[in-house]
Amino acid sequence: MCSPRSIFSEYFPMSSLWMENKPSFGETDLLCPQPRQFPMLLWLLLLLILAPGRDQSDKLTLQAPHSVFEGDEVVLRCQARGEAREIHFYRNEYQIQPNFTLKSVSRNDDKYHCSALMRGFWGWKKENSKHLTIQIQELFPPPMLISRPFSPIEGSPVTLKCETWLPPQRSDIQLRFCFFRKDEALGSGWNSSPELKLPTVWSEDAESYWCQAETVTPHIRKRSLRSQLYVQRIPVSDVNLEIQPPEGQLTEGENLLLICSVAKGTGTVTFSWHREGTVRSLGRKTQRSLSAELQILTVKESDAGRYYCAADNIHGPVLSKLVRVTLSIPVSRPVLTVMSPRMKAMVGDVVELHCESQSGSPPILYRFYHENVTLGSSSVPSGRAAFKFSLTVEHSGNYSCEAENSLGVQHSDRVIISVTVPVSHPVVTFSPAGTEAVVGDVLELHCEAQRGSPPILYWFYYKNVTLGSREAPFGGGASFNLTLMAEHSGNFSCGADNGLGVQHSEMVILSIIGPPSNKTFLITVGVTAGLLSILGLAATAALVHHFRTRRNSDPTFLLYNMT
């Protein structure tokens, strides 16, 4: 007689072999089939009986608290009615470790159960407990970010509050808070205070803000929704330009300070400064204040004019009134020029002195000096001043001028005027002095003009033939040495020249006594000159008489000799 146990012991260990052979069924084998011809239907039935079960069973019970707070420790226990082994715990069908301690439960719809192998009539069989849902109470709600005031005015303070609360059962838990603008933490980070005070907010601070709240033990962290902060901006008004020094009175070279201010306005203000008639601004500053300054260093004459400033905090520029700036300019160092009719000024020439400063507030008083002695003065509203005078010998020397206005006096450089005096007729003399000269003596001819501006060039002549020249660079006379010969008897003279014309001396006759005939050479200047004059007159009269006689006898004589 056959039994299911004998069939199981026969085939179950060799189930794979049996599956390969696949025994067939006969009509005579329905009550007790042969071992090698076990029916497939019965074999499948046994497998289903002995396979681990997945249906819920009351043999296992999952024990857990029914209600907990977020962050509470939850211990799951699996209680079996009978012998059990290989106990496992599951959350949402995913296995977790045995005796798992759940420190943080975040969802109410999580389902838990346990499973184990339990000994039964047919051996060990897997059993599952019923599913269990743990009710989770919120430890604290997600925080809400509140700003006071809701829409602050730019430049004013704002208080942010991260609002949430703990249940009475957990009032001993400590909360910490952290505030954010966009994704940047504000303040010192995490703090036990639920409030954060922002001393001032500006238009660029109008961003999204949010906060986080957390508990340290247990560690639960929640965040608020993002909230947009709206910041109100007040437009600028009553723009004013102030100038220092007051009233805009400056001296050239000083510093000019322009102060632009507004009576009202919030946020970042852009200040700009302008001079009337110019396109580009003198300067621009952007800052969070109601006033700004611009300094112009070392002002000059071109900086005079009317100024204004503008202020803008995005609502459009607002202009100030025009303020005039005037400059008092000291006179610059004057330049003295000399206007003369020729390159070298001569006695009697009319010379004009011009004195001019290139800059300076009028009126300007000009003074002219010769060797620090005042020649004259002239006051002019602008331009240059002139002074005329006729040159004399005494006018040679240093000349200068000065320019003066209310801010001081400036002196020009010195200019030298050399008055050139033409040379007078020179006088020629002999040395050694005496009335006799002998052949072989060395005769010194000395030529000197009593007046004349140096340098003077002297020329020495014998019978109108040049013997030589000498220069007197510093004035005075000059000498020329000549070794006498017998043929040197005759007329000697000299000339003087300083560039303004040559002047000649009178001729002096020198007579020489030669050693061979022991003749005496006498210097008879006055007598010889007189005799020569008489002889010259007689010769001239004879010549005139000859011409008259020929003209009367031959009318063509004069025409012929003229051509």
Summary of the structure (lengths in Angstrom):
residues: 563
radius of gyration: 67.8
end to end distance: 196.1
largest distance: 214.9
contacts: 1581
relative contact order: 0.06
helix: 16%
strand: 44%
